[in-house]
Each structure stands twice: as structure tokens, then as C-alpha cells.
């Protein structure tokens, strides 16, 4: 697959996009859903990987699959090197755990560009029971002009959560959303929320960008994966 599709054309690079419309601001509060968002950090000998992820249960994180993959070996990093830090604010955080096991889509294969299976479920070694997980948007009903909220810990502002309010769903294709949300380096795996009457709900995971916009994988593509949380 050279690019995502005909509709979402020329989107072949991991998260780094041009500036988009919307109101981007620092999130100072850690009440739901903000406290459930955290850093995905992979640390090892002479390497460092940074992404964003979200708790969807007290011991389960959803993020982009390429965030936990060693691009040289094209295999997942050792689980004890994969860290999730929830609610990071400067030198403080709400919780921390390393991964216990990883759950990929059965047909996932590491690629150098976004794919519709680029989502991983991380079961944590420790439960972060004091943090309210993000609520999932199971309706799947979105219009082409749906207003979105995108949150992440980008590499240029790693120790403060940033959220973009009022970016938009531009187009849909099987397995993908094309948005104008501003996904910067380090923000892969960040949650894309929709605003419901009862509050913001997680509807997609940001996985990459290109000259046409940013690419997210909507919940219907990984809702079954979200049920596979037990480790062997």
C-alpha cells in the first residue's frame, strides 16, 4: 500500500503535519478525560522513542502500534522497556507502569506509513486505579464536518499536555479518518475525541500525517482489539 487510499492520498509519513485550524491550548487540569492521557516512552540502550497513549481501562492503554516497534528489527520492543506515564505535568505524573504484554491486530505488520491496523493495546503490569479511563465513543456516527478534540504530548512540549479544540473530520475511508488536526512529532497514538452531550468520548487514534492532513484510525477498526486485555 503506497499510501492510505484514493480519498486520503499522499499520507505516507508518521505524525508530523502542517498547522491546522482550531484552538490549541495547554491543558492545566487533570480531571477526565485529561488525566487518562499520557506519554508512551521506550527507553533502552542508545535509543529513545516517544508517543502518546490513553487509558481505556485502569490497566489498559491504547496507542499507535508503530510506537512500540523497533524499526530496525521490525519487532516489538521488550515490554519492560515500554513505559506509560499518565497525567504528566512537568516533573509530576498521576501514575506510571511498564507494559506487561501487547495486543496487535492479527494482520498487523510494521510499515513506514500509516495502515488501518496501526493500533496496539498495551496491558500494563500495574493497575492505575486512581485514574478515570477515557470513555469510548461506540456510536461510530460522524459527519464529514464533525468537530474534533485532539490531545497529545508532542516532542516540542513533552512535559505538558496540549489539546486542539475545533479541528475537523475532513473525509472518511475504510479504516481511516482524514483530519486537519495538527499532529506533531511525538504525538502519534494520541486520542481524538468527539463532543457528546455527556462529555468528550474517545473516537479515534492518531497514527500519521502528510501534506493532505493527519490520519486517525476510528474506533470500529479496533473495538474488538480493546476486548483482548489479558496476558498469556
C-alpha positions in Angstrom: 0.0 0.0 0.0 1.9 3.1 -1.2 -0.4 5.5 0.6 -3.6 5.3 2.6 -6.1 5.4 -0.3 -7.5 7.4 -3.1 -9.5 9.7 -0.8 -6.7 10.1 1.8 -4.0 10.5 -0.7 -0.3 11.1 -0.2 -0.4 10.5 3.5 2.7 8.5 4.0 4.7 9.9 6.9 4.3 9.3 10.6 2.9 12.1 12.7 4.1 15.5 11.6 1.7 17.8 9.9 1.3 21.4 8.8 -0.5 23.8 11.1 -4.3 23.3 11.2 -7.3 25.4 12.1 -8.6 25.2 15.6 -7.8 26.4 19.1 -4.7 24.7 20.5 -4.0 25.2 24.2 -2.2 23.8 27.2 -4.4 21.6 29.4 -3.8 22.6 33.1 -6.4 20.3 34.6 -6.2 16.5 35.1 -9.9 15.7 35.5 -11.5 13.3 33.0 -10.6 12.8 30.2 -7.3 14.6 30.5 -5.7 12.5 33.3 -6.1 9.3 31.3 -3.8 10.6 28.6 -0.1 10.0 29.0 3.3 9.5 27.5 4.4 6.3 25.8 8.2 6.2 26.3 10.5 3.4 25.2 14.0 3.6 26.7 16.9 1.3 26.1 20.5 1.2 25.1 21.2 4.2 22.9 17.6 4.7 21.9 14.5 6.6 22.9 11.0 6.6 21.5 8.2 9.0 22.4 4.5 8.8 21.7 1.1 9.4 23.4 -1.4 7.0 24.6 -4.7 6.8 26.6 -6.0 4.6 29.4 -9.2 2.9 28.3 -9.2 0.7 31.5 -7.3 1.0 34.7 -4.6 -1.3 33.3 -5.0 -0.9 29.5 -3.6 1.7 27.2 -4.4 2.3 23.5 -1.9 3.8 21.2 -0.4 3.5 17.7 1.3 0.2 17.1 4.4 1.7 15.5 5.1 3.5 18.8 6.2 0.1 20.4 8.0 -1.2 17.3 11.8 -1.3 16.8 12.1 -0.1 13.2 15.4 -1.8 12.7 14.3 -5.3 13.9 10.7 -4.7 12.8 9.6 -6.3 16.0 8.1 -5.0 19.2 10.5 -3.6 21.9 10.8 -5.7 25.1 7.8 -5.0 27.3 9.9 -4.0 30.3 11.3 -1.1 28.2 7.8 0.3 27.3 6.6 2.9 29.9 3.3 4.6 30.3 3.2 7.8 32.3 -0.3 9.2 32.9 -1.2 12.8 33.5 2.3 14.2 33.1 2.7 17.8 34.2 6.3 19.0 34.4 8.2 16.6 36.7 4.9 15.2 38.2 2.6 12.5 37.0 -0.6 10.8 38.1 0.7 7.3 37.6 3.3 5.1 35.9 3.6 1.5 34.8 5.6 -0.6 32.3 3.9 -2.9 29.9 3.0 -6.5 30.8 2.0 -7.6 27.3 1.0 -6.2 23.9 -2.0 -7.0 21.7 -1.8 -6.3 18.0 -4.4 -6.8 15.2 -3.9 -10.3 13.8 -2.8 -8.9 10.4 -0.6 -6.1 11.7 2.7 -5.6 10.0 5.1 -2.8 10.7 5.2 -0.3 7.8 6.9 3.0 7.2 3.5 4.7 6.6 0.1 4.5 8.3 -2.0 1.4 8.0 -5.5 0.6 9.2 -4.1 -1.9 11.7 -1.6 0.5 13.3 -3.1 0.3 16.7 -1.8 -1.7 19.8 -3.4 -2.4 23.1 -0.9 -2.3 26.0 -1.8 -4.3 29.1 0.0 -2.7 32.0 1.9 -4.5 34.7 0.3 -2.3 37.3 -3.3 -1.0 37.5 -3.6 2.7 37.7 -6.9 2.5 39.6 -6.9 6.1 40.8 -7.2 7.4 37.2 -10.6 7.5 35.4 -10.1 5.9 31.9 -11.2 7.6 28.7 -14.7 6.7 27.6 -15.1 5.1 24.2 -17.4 6.5 21.6 -19.2 3.4 20.4 -21.8 5.2 18.1 -19.5 5.4 15.1 -21.8 8.1 13.6 -19.7 11.0 12.3 -20.4 13.6 9.7 -17.8 14.9 7.3 -17.6 18.2 9.2 -17.5 16.7 12.7 -15.7 18.9 15.2 -12.9 17.0 17.0 -10.6 17.5 20.0 -7.1 16.1 19.7 -4.8 15.7 22.6 -1.1 14.7 22.8 2.3 15.2 24.4 4.3 16.4 21.3 8.0 16.3 21.3 8.4 20.1 21.4 6.2 20.3 24.5 6.8 17.0 26.1 6.0 17.8 29.7 2.7 19.5 29.3 -0.5 18.1 27.7 -1.7 20.0 24.6 -5.2 19.9 23.2 -6.5 21.2 19.9 -10.2 22.1 20.0 -12.2 22.6 16.8 -10.2 20.6 14.3 -12.3 18.6 11.9 -13.0 15.3 10.2 -12.4 16.1 6.6 -13.0 12.7 5.0 -13.6 9.1 5.8 -12.3 6.0 4.0 -12.5 2.3 5.1 -10.2 2.2 8.2 -9.2 5.8 8.2 -10.2 9.4 9.1 -8.5 12.3 7.4 -8.5 15.3 9.7 -7.0 18.8 9.9 -5.8 18.2 13.5 -2.2 19.3 13.9 -0.3 16.1 14.8 3.3 16.9 15.6 6.3 14.6 16.2 5.8 12.6 19.5 2.0 12.8 19.3 1.4 9.6 17.4 -1.1 7.5 19.3 -2.9 10.5 20.8 -6.6 10.3 21.3 -9.1 12.0 19.0 -12.3 12.9 20.9 -15.8 13.8 19.8 -18.0 16.0 21.9 -21.2 14.3 23.1 -23.9 15.7 25.4 -22.5 13.6 28.2 -18.9 14.8 27.5 -15.9 14.0 25.3 -15.5 10.4 24.2 -12.5 8.8 22.5 -13.4 8.1 18.9 -10.1 7.5 17.1 -6.3 7.2 17.5 -3.9 9.5 15.6 -1.4 7.5 13.6 0.3 9.7 11.0 0.2 12.7 8.7 1.2 14.0 5.4 0.6 17.0 3.1 -3.1 16.4 2.9 -3.8 16.3 6.6 -3.5 13.9 9.6 -4.7 10.3 9.7 -6.5 8.7 12.5 -7.9 5.2 12.9 -11.6 5.2 14.1 -12.9 3.0 16.9 -14.7 0.5 14.7 -11.3 -0.7 13.4 -10.0 -1.6 16.9 -13.0 -2.0 19.2 -12.6 -5.8 19.1 -8.9 -5.4 20.0 -10.0 -3.4 23.0 -11.5 -6.5 24.5 -8.3 -8.5 24.3 -6.7 -7.3 27.5 -5.5 -10.4 29.3 -1.9 -11.5 29.1 -0.9 -15.1 28.2 
